[in-house]
Amino acid sequence: MAGEFAVLSQLILHGYDANMTLGHTKNVDILVSDPKSHKMYQLEVKTNYKNRNKVANSKIFGKIVNEWIMHKKHGEVKISNLFYCFVNINKSTHQFKFYIIPNKVVAKYVRDEHKFWLRANKNHKANPMRQLRIGTAEAHYKIPTPKQERYENNWKLNI
């Protein structure tokens, strides 16, 4: 809930009308209206609570700024006005980082990531768990990876 309330406050500070669904809308945490463009958006919030002070190096996926656990259903969603807001709350400082990514980017990454993970080690078994990883602009990845520089604080809801 801390991540959802933090996202809600940021949306309001950035000029949006936003309301939490409180679980009444399946797979949507916040409904967003842009009073300037009159566009409506749906936002799903994913929050992790851990210290992430440096870039990690995955043998399979390369340099990772942060990561969130997902489910295979996130690779199947086809909603054009849906965005995910990935929130990291730093455990020691309680500072927030926000990454706002369009659904089409998340869905493709979740599908490609799992296929790549299965190919990387033949002993891996298919399962419904997935991960969304945020990379860096200077690193090169074997699958298209959302980049910190592109999506951190993407409050304009750029598709």
Helices and strands as residue ranges (DSSP letters): H 2-13, E 17-20, E 30-33, E 40-49, E 56-58, E 62-64, E 66-71, G 72-75, E 82-89, E 96-102, H 103-120, E 129-134, H 148-151
